[in-house]
């Protein structure tokens, strides 16, 4: 059932140190009180190790607790049972030392601040002087050069998400957490954003956890794809993505990619038998 | 809608849901209708006064204007008005500061929050008329208008500050981002809660400013040495109907001006903050 993959496959990026997991969840369970003594179990006995510099995507049906996993790694939620550790410490500690980058489905940019001020926000929250060159360099990297002075409401949805991702990357975090960052975008913009994220990630190689319900997005971006089953959420299958990097859109037309999409899409359906 | 013609046999083009309405800009139209409303009210007041159906206590509006045309009388009303404006201004400032301080205490010491809410509600529920003797013996006749204005404005501002700074005031994703980025309480207050509270606080100010004018006028009833409230009481006791209406009209204009100014500030801020 809850199959774990402690070791990486040999075709994983070779530059990585693979001895210890950057993110480690062991025996994690989470239940929520519904009132009147009733509880619902969102996650049960979940084990997951993510290596340093690895990109892992979690896919699952809605309500399977995949966002809860991400929130626990971000220190925004705590497990009822089991432990969550990031670099051997509690997630809260990592957040407090400003080593975490996050982007959610909602961009959560400050509406009263310019794009540049929004991307510089992590510097201010960390109490560090703003590295203007770093901020402008990142804005350039995410394709927002020329929009530094714009307000979030003047930007398109895709541009707002790019600004949110730039904000997540600006402090060169140890861990990047992405919760459906392109979930609210149309299919075309989403594909383009995926390509850009793959390009940006290739330059930075940050340990990344992506939560999505889009199997193609997960396969295109990740080194490993974790398929979760719902209620209570468990790891149903872990798929090692063998696609070579750097990946571009030609990858999505390969036979291997389509087979993987079919396999994982099938697994998302709770009724289908396990492989 | 387009009128059906011979060409209607071809598939009709979809009509835009919000077709541009011909005519002046919406802001201009709203200004025109507001002015029309005011003119109708003024004309009605004048006609009622002229016919005398409401008795001698309802003079025609033009009598009030003529009355104020005389420099000495105008001087009296304006002197009273400036005293009321000063009391209302001081009261508004004191109310805003006290409300901000109380809201800050509630924010920094959450266990005290429910108690502060209840205290504010109780203070607001006590009728001013019951507080008047207490105020006159404690702060004196001179300062009572300021205190009454401060009480009225302070409650509204306390509610505005509390809801603006409270957890319901912001989308929780912002809070999540700030937590994940390791923001401490002070930086969260400075960079998220305070800027986010600006529209709500200014919303409160549009209600608090007229409330301060009203509070100062009422506070003056309890024996203040000068002000529009004093003028209203003495005009009433001496059957000086026109003077009474002049003072009341002046108080109304002050309230409207306070509302207009704060609303303009609020609109400006909302445009800046959202």
Interface residues (C-beta under 8 A of the other chain):
Chain A: X71 X74 X75 X76 X95 X96 X97 X98 X100 X102 X104 X106 X108 X110 X111 X112 X121 X122 X124 X125 X126 X127 X153 X177
Chain B: X171 X173 X174 X176 X177 X178 X179 X180 X181 X182 X183 X187 X191 X192 X195 X272 X273 X274
